[in-house]
Amino acid sequence: MSKADNLFKAMCLDILREGVSDEGMTVRPRWEDGSPAHTIKKFGVVNRYDLSAEFPVLTLRKTNLRAAVDEILWIWQKKSNRLSDLNSHIWDAWADAEGTIGKAYGYQLGVRHQYKEGEFDQVDRVLHDLRHNPQSRRIMTNLYCHQDLHQMQLYPCAWGMTFNVTGKKLNAILNQRSQDVLVANHWNVVQYAVLLHMFARSSGLEAGELVHVIADAHIYDRHVPLVLELLEREPFPAPVLRISPDVTDFYAFRVDDFALDDYRHGEPVKGIPIAV
């Protein structure tokens, strides 16, 4: 039985049973018909995934590994904000007239900064420290640049990573300000688990623990029946993540270098309404 499924079920049950509804309050998100999209939420959810034990992909429903990896490469490897560099249309609703998402996500990772050791962008700084100063407690990234928020089509949801080497294992904390649990949880966990594996492989380390901290974990009112349906499903054993063994350069990874062996999963969740 997949541990990721157990964590997902426990989180959803906690939100539904103990969470707080914003029904009757003024909210920003709207459904396609213009009505307010209310949620039930929990503050400060923390989920821990031991990547040395299993790969944390849901089996209750299918996660499209190729599309998830393609997006994380677009942000962290290509450091792009241009939709033509992405092989899916998941960001189309936030595109500006130039076909970008503004100064968001990959753009911020590509900005070069001056440090005592030289000039790096945020990704190259992480790679430099993991190779040359792995015991540092200062290996972090931050996408929430306040001076550029007004030029972002969407404020970053998953905004910060803190990396920590313990022994030979690379651990990381993913900080997320907000998460639509049904739509995004399975997606984000897979993406940042893959990213942690990439940094570990590129630094001669082993992937350790991914700690996912969500400030506002919420389930939309129209998603509740779909979440309840998922909670009734029986999970399968976790699959095995297979990474091409000869790739050790962070910038050499491609979508085809990642695959899931023995991935059994439930049916897709169809007809999920999206609040914008």
C-alpha positions in Angstrom: 0.0 0.0 0.0 1.4 3.4 -1.0 2.4 5.7 1.9 1.6 8.7 -0.3 -2.0 7.5 -0.6 -2.3 7.1 3.2 -0.9 10.6 3.7 -3.3 12.1 1.1 -6.3 10.3 2.6 -5.4 11.4 6.2 -4.9 15.0 5.0 -8.3 15.1 3.2 -10.1 13.6 6.1 -8.6 16.1 8.5 -9.6 19.0 6.3 -13.2 17.7 5.8 -13.6 16.9 9.5 -11.7 19.6 11.3 -11.3 22.3 8.7 -12.8 25.7 8.6 -15.2 26.8 5.9 -15.2 30.3 4.4 -18.8 30.0 3.3 -20.5 33.5 3.8 -17.2 35.3 3.5 -15.9 37.4 0.6 -13.5 35.3 -1.5 -11.5 36.0 -4.6 -11.8 32.7 -6.7 -14.8 32.3 -8.9 -16.3 29.3 -10.7 -16.9 29.5 -14.4 -20.5 30.5 -13.9 -19.3 33.5 -11.8 -20.4 32.3 -8.4 -17.9 32.4 -5.5 -15.7 29.4 -5.0 -15.7 28.6 -1.3 -13.4 26.2 0.5 -12.8 24.2 3.6 -9.3 24.6 4.8 -6.6 23.7 7.3 -3.7 25.9 8.2 -0.2 24.6 8.4 -0.4 21.1 7.0 2.9 19.2 7.0 3.5 16.0 5.1 6.7 14.0 5.1 7.8 11.7 2.3 10.9 9.4 2.6 12.1 9.2 -0.9 14.6 6.5 0.1 11.7 4.3 1.0 9.4 4.8 -2.0 8.4 7.3 -4.7 5.4 9.4 -3.5 3.0 9.2 -6.4 -0.7 8.6 -5.7 -2.2 5.3 -6.9 -5.7 6.3 -6.0 -5.6 8.2 -9.4 -3.1 8.5 -12.2 -0.5 11.2 -12.2 0.9 12.1 -15.6 4.6 11.8 -14.8 5.8 13.1 -18.2 3.7 16.3 -17.9 4.7 16.8 -14.3 8.4 16.4 -15.1 8.1 18.6 -18.1 6.7 21.5 -16.0 9.3 21.2 -13.3 12.1 21.2 -15.9 10.5 24.3 -17.5 10.7 26.1 -14.2 13.9 24.8 -12.6 16.1 23.8 -15.5 15.0 26.0 -18.4 14.2 28.8 -15.9 11.6 30.0 -18.4 8.4 32.0 -18.2 7.6 31.5 -21.9 4.8 29.1 -22.6 6.3 28.1 -25.9 9.0 26.3 -23.8 6.4 24.2 -22.1 4.8 21.1 -23.8 1.4 21.4 -22.2 -1.3 24.0 -21.9 -1.8 24.1 -18.1 -0.6 27.7 -17.9 -2.5 29.1 -20.9 -5.1 30.8 -18.7 -2.4 33.0 -17.2 -0.5 34.0 -20.4 0.1 37.6 -21.1 0.2 39.3 -24.6 3.8 38.2 -25.1 3.0 34.5 -24.3 4.7 34.5 -20.9 3.5 34.3 -17.3 5.5 37.5 -16.4 8.3 37.6 -13.9 7.1 34.5 -12.1 8.5 31.0 -11.3 11.3 30.2 -13.8 12.0 33.8 -14.4 12.9 34.3 -10.8 15.2 31.3 -10.7 17.2 32.6 -13.7 17.9 36.1 -12.2 21.6 36.3 -11.3 22.7 37.6 -7.9 26.0 38.6 -6.5 27.5 36.5 -3.7 30.9 36.4 -1.9 31.7 33.3 -4.0 30.7 34.9 -7.3 27.6 35.5 -9.4 25.0 32.8 -9.6 21.3 32.4 -10.3 19.3 30.5 -7.6 19.6 27.1 -9.1 23.3 27.3 -9.8 23.8 28.6 -6.3 22.1 25.5 -4.9 24.3 23.2 -7.1 27.4 25.1 -6.1 26.7 24.8 -2.4 25.7 21.1 -2.6 29.0 20.3 -4.3 31.4 22.6 -2.4 29.7 23.3 1.0 27.1 20.6 1.6 27.0 21.1 5.3 25.7 24.7 4.8 22.4 25.6 6.5 21.9 28.4 4.0 21.0 26.4 0.8 17.6 28.0 -0.1 15.6 29.3 -3.0 12.8 31.9 -3.0 10.4 32.7 -5.8 8.3 35.2 -3.9 10.1 38.4 -4.9 7.9 41.2 -3.6 9.3 43.9 -6.0 8.2 41.8 -9.0 4.8 40.6 -7.8 3.0 43.2 -9.8 4.6 41.8 -13.0 3.6 38.2 -12.3 0.5 36.7 -13.9 0.1 34.5 -10.9 1.8 34.8 -7.5 3.9 31.7 -6.8 2.1 29.0 -4.8 5.1 26.7 -4.2 7.5 29.5 -3.5 10.4 28.2 -1.5 12.8 25.3 -1.1 15.3 24.7 1.8 17.9 22.0 1.2 19.8 20.2 3.9 22.4 17.4 3.7 22.4 14.9 6.5 25.0 12.3 6.1 24.9 11.3 2.5 21.2 12.2 2.1 19.8 15.3 0.6 16.6 16.4 2.3 14.4 19.4 1.4 11.5 21.4 2.7 9.0 22.7 0.1 7.0 25.7 1.3 3.7 26.3 -0.4 1.5 29.3 0.5 -1.7 27.8 -0.9 -2.9 24.5 -2.4 -6.0 23.3 -4.1 -5.7 19.8 -2.6 -7.7 17.8 -5.2 -6.2 19.5 -8.3 -2.6 20.1 -7.2 -1.4 18.0 -4.3 -0.6 14.8 -6.2 1.1 16.9 -8.9 3.3 19.1 -6.7 4.5 16.2 -4.6 5.6 14.2 -7.6 7.3 17.2 -9.2 9.3 18.2 -6.1 10.2 14.6 -5.4 11.7 14.3 -8.9 13.5 17.7 -8.4 15.0 16.4 -5.2 16.2 13.3 -7.0 17.7 15.5 -9.7 19.7 17.7 -7.2 20.8 14.6 -5.3 22.0 12.8 -8.4 23.8 15.9 -9.6 25.6 16.3 -6.3 26.7 12.7 -5.6 24.1 12.4 -2.8 21.1 10.2 -2.1 17.5 11.4 -2.1 16.3 11.6 1.5 13.2 13.2 2.9 10.8 15.7 1.3 8.9 17.7 3.8 5.9 19.5 2.3 4.6 22.5 4.3 1.3 24.0 3.1 0.1 27.2 4.7 -3.4 27.0 3.4 -4.5 23.5 2.3 -8.0 23.7 1.0 -10.8 21.7 -0.7 -13.2 23.6 -2.8 -16.9 23.2 -2.1 -17.6 21.6 -5.5 -14.7 19.3 -5.1 -16.0 17.6 -1.9 -17.9 14.8 -3.7 -14.9 14.0 -5.9 -12.6 13.9 -2.8 -15.1 11.6 -1.0 -15.0 9.3 -4.1 -11.2 9.1 -3.9 -11.3 8.3 -0.2 -13.4 5.2 -0.9 -10.8 3.8 -3.3 -8.3 1.2 -2.3 -4.6 2.1 -3.0 -2.1 0.0 -4.8 1.6 -0.6 -3.9 3.9 2.3 -4.7 5.7 2.1 -8.1 9.4 2.5 -8.5 10.9 5.6 -10.0 13.5 4.7 -12.6 16.0 7.4 -13.6 18.5 7.0 -16.5 21.6 5.9 -14.7 24.1 7.7 -16.9 22.7 11.2 -16.3 24.5 13.1 -13.6 24.4 16.7 -14.9 21.4 18.7 -13.6 21.0 20.4 -17.0 21.2 17.1 -19.0 18.0 15.6 -17.6 15.1 15.2 -20.0 11.6 14.0 -19.6 12.4 10.6 -21.1 15.0 10.0 -18.3 12.2 9.4 -15.8 9.7 6.5 -15.7 7.6 4.6 -13.2 7.9 0.8 -13.1 4.8 -1.2 -12.1 2.6 1.9 -11.7 -0.9 0.6 -11.0 -3.6 3.2 -10.3 -7.2 4.0 -10.1 -9.3 5.7 -12.8 -8.8 9.4 -13.5 -11.0 11.9 -11.7 -13.1 13.4 -14.4 -15.0 16.6 -14.6 -13.0 18.6 -12.0 -14.3 22.2 -12.0 -11.5 24.7 -11.7 -11.8 27.9 -9.7 -9.9 30.9 -11.0 
